[in-house]
Amino acid sequence: MEIKRDYYLKEIIDRMDNGLIKVITGIRRCGKSYLLNTIFKDYLLKQGIDKEHIIQLSLDENKNKKYLNPDALDEHIRELIKDDKKYFIILDEIQKVKDFESVLIGLMHISNVDIYVTGSNSKFLSSDIITEFRGRGDEIRVYPLSFSEFYSIYEGSEEKALNEYYTYGGLPLAVLAKTADAKINYLNTQKNNVYINDIIDRNKIQNKEEFEMLVQIIASDIGSLTNPLKLSNSFKERDKYSSMTDKTIYNYLSYLQDAFLIEKAKRFDVRGKRFIETPQKYYFTDIGIRNSFLEFRQSEEISHTMENVIYLELKKRGYNVDVGSVDIREGDSKKQLEIDFVANKGNNKIYIQSALEMKTKEKVAQEQKSLLNVNDFFKKIIIVGDNVVKSRYDNGIILMSIYDFLLDNESLNY
């Protein structure tokens, strides 16, 4: 069963022949290889590109082991270029080649090639890309399946689909697993054998137990403001001899971000137009992996899960996402109000609140309060967990359901 990834295919198509190395990144097992090796290749063939002009190598396959030598890889690719027509070079798991960056940069000097690569996050991280390619790479970040991609193959109601998505997330092989037990087993295996071990091995982490405990704390508190010092104090409350200093935790959080397991949302002072250094919020790039760290004990905390899913959808749609902070004065005291998300794309800005339900006037007033104190004319939206009709309050704030938001790619243009 093929799950269409039209958004990412368009992202690749829009970058074709732009003179840069297209670097497909994202958490492992999110579908990067399938996107290039199957979906994009099929697109090229349908456009009339000859198979001989698509040079494709999966460098994690045993039959291609000899090409892990950079000289052998470079020689092999150059031998396959027979004429002046355009060649599309697709290299999967390029990080397995020693000095791969020099091979790729050398191939860029050939005028009739267009280069696309993927790499696993154990050695091919976002920070590496910046360092190794120095402006020659064009990164396309791929996330696990969005809810609309998930729902495109789901047989059942929107409500049942969203509950399953909230529990097991969007890793393609978890989605395609037939039973709940199979989904849980797959996610637990990925968590233990792929994500955690990769990070520990790459960064030579000595205290695996405390590292995993940190991830569990972050998983429990998604959507909560925190910082390394606050987290360090939590460890010291459990054990005064804990080695988890704020510096150590800062490093561990960086490793988790580089591995695309979590993302940090900075706080932004909406009125002061400046970023606030600390605290921040952290979100998981796949909600199923997040629940796996908690042994699926907290997957019923729908409000936190919903907020995480909204964050991921905004990122998938290409928005930069911050957490908004608004200072107001009530009487003689100063108070900070929070806006869940400030989403920016170019000159467009949208303020978004996530509310599981708003069944009372008091709750409506509470969710609207921070938005009404922004004092600008950008769009303001409250997304609720109920399947409500999309509408607009007299004050201009838009109300929409989580289903409309997730299933309609144009929902924010209302």
Secondary structure as UniProt FT lines:
FT   HELIX           6..14
FT   TURN            15..17
FT   STRAND          21..25
FT   TURN            28..29
FT   HELIX           32..34
FT   HELIX           35..40
FT   HELIX           41..46
FT   TURN            47..48
FT   HELIX           51..53
FT   STRAND          54..58
FT   TURN            59..60
FT   HELIX           62..68
FT   HELIX           70..80
FT   STRAND          87..92
FT   HELIX           94..96
FT   TURN            98..99
FT   HELIX           100..107
FT   TURN            108..109
FT   TURN            111..112
FT   STRAND          113..118
FT   TURN            121..123
FT   HELIX           126..133
FT   TURN            134..135
FT   STRAND          137..141
FT   HELIX           147..151
FT   TURN            152..153
FT   HELIX           158..168
FT   HELIX           172..176
FT   HELIX           180..189
FT   HELIX           190..196
FT   HELIX           197..203
FT   HELIX           208..220
FT   TURN            221..223
FT   HELIX           228..238
FT   TURN            240..241
FT   HELIX           246..258
FT   TURN            259..260
FT   STRAND          262..269
FT   TURN            270..273
FT   STRAND          274..284
FT   HELIX           287..293
FT   TURN            294..296
FT   TURN            299..300
FT   HELIX           302..316
FT   TURN            317..318
FT   STRAND          320..330
FT   TURN            331..332
FT   STRAND          333..345
FT   TURN            346..347
FT   STRAND          348..355
FT   HELIX           361..372
FT   STRAND          379..384
FT   STRAND          391..392
FT   TURN            394..395
FT   STRAND          398..401
FT   HELIX           402..407
FT   TURN            409..410
FT   HELIX           411..413
//
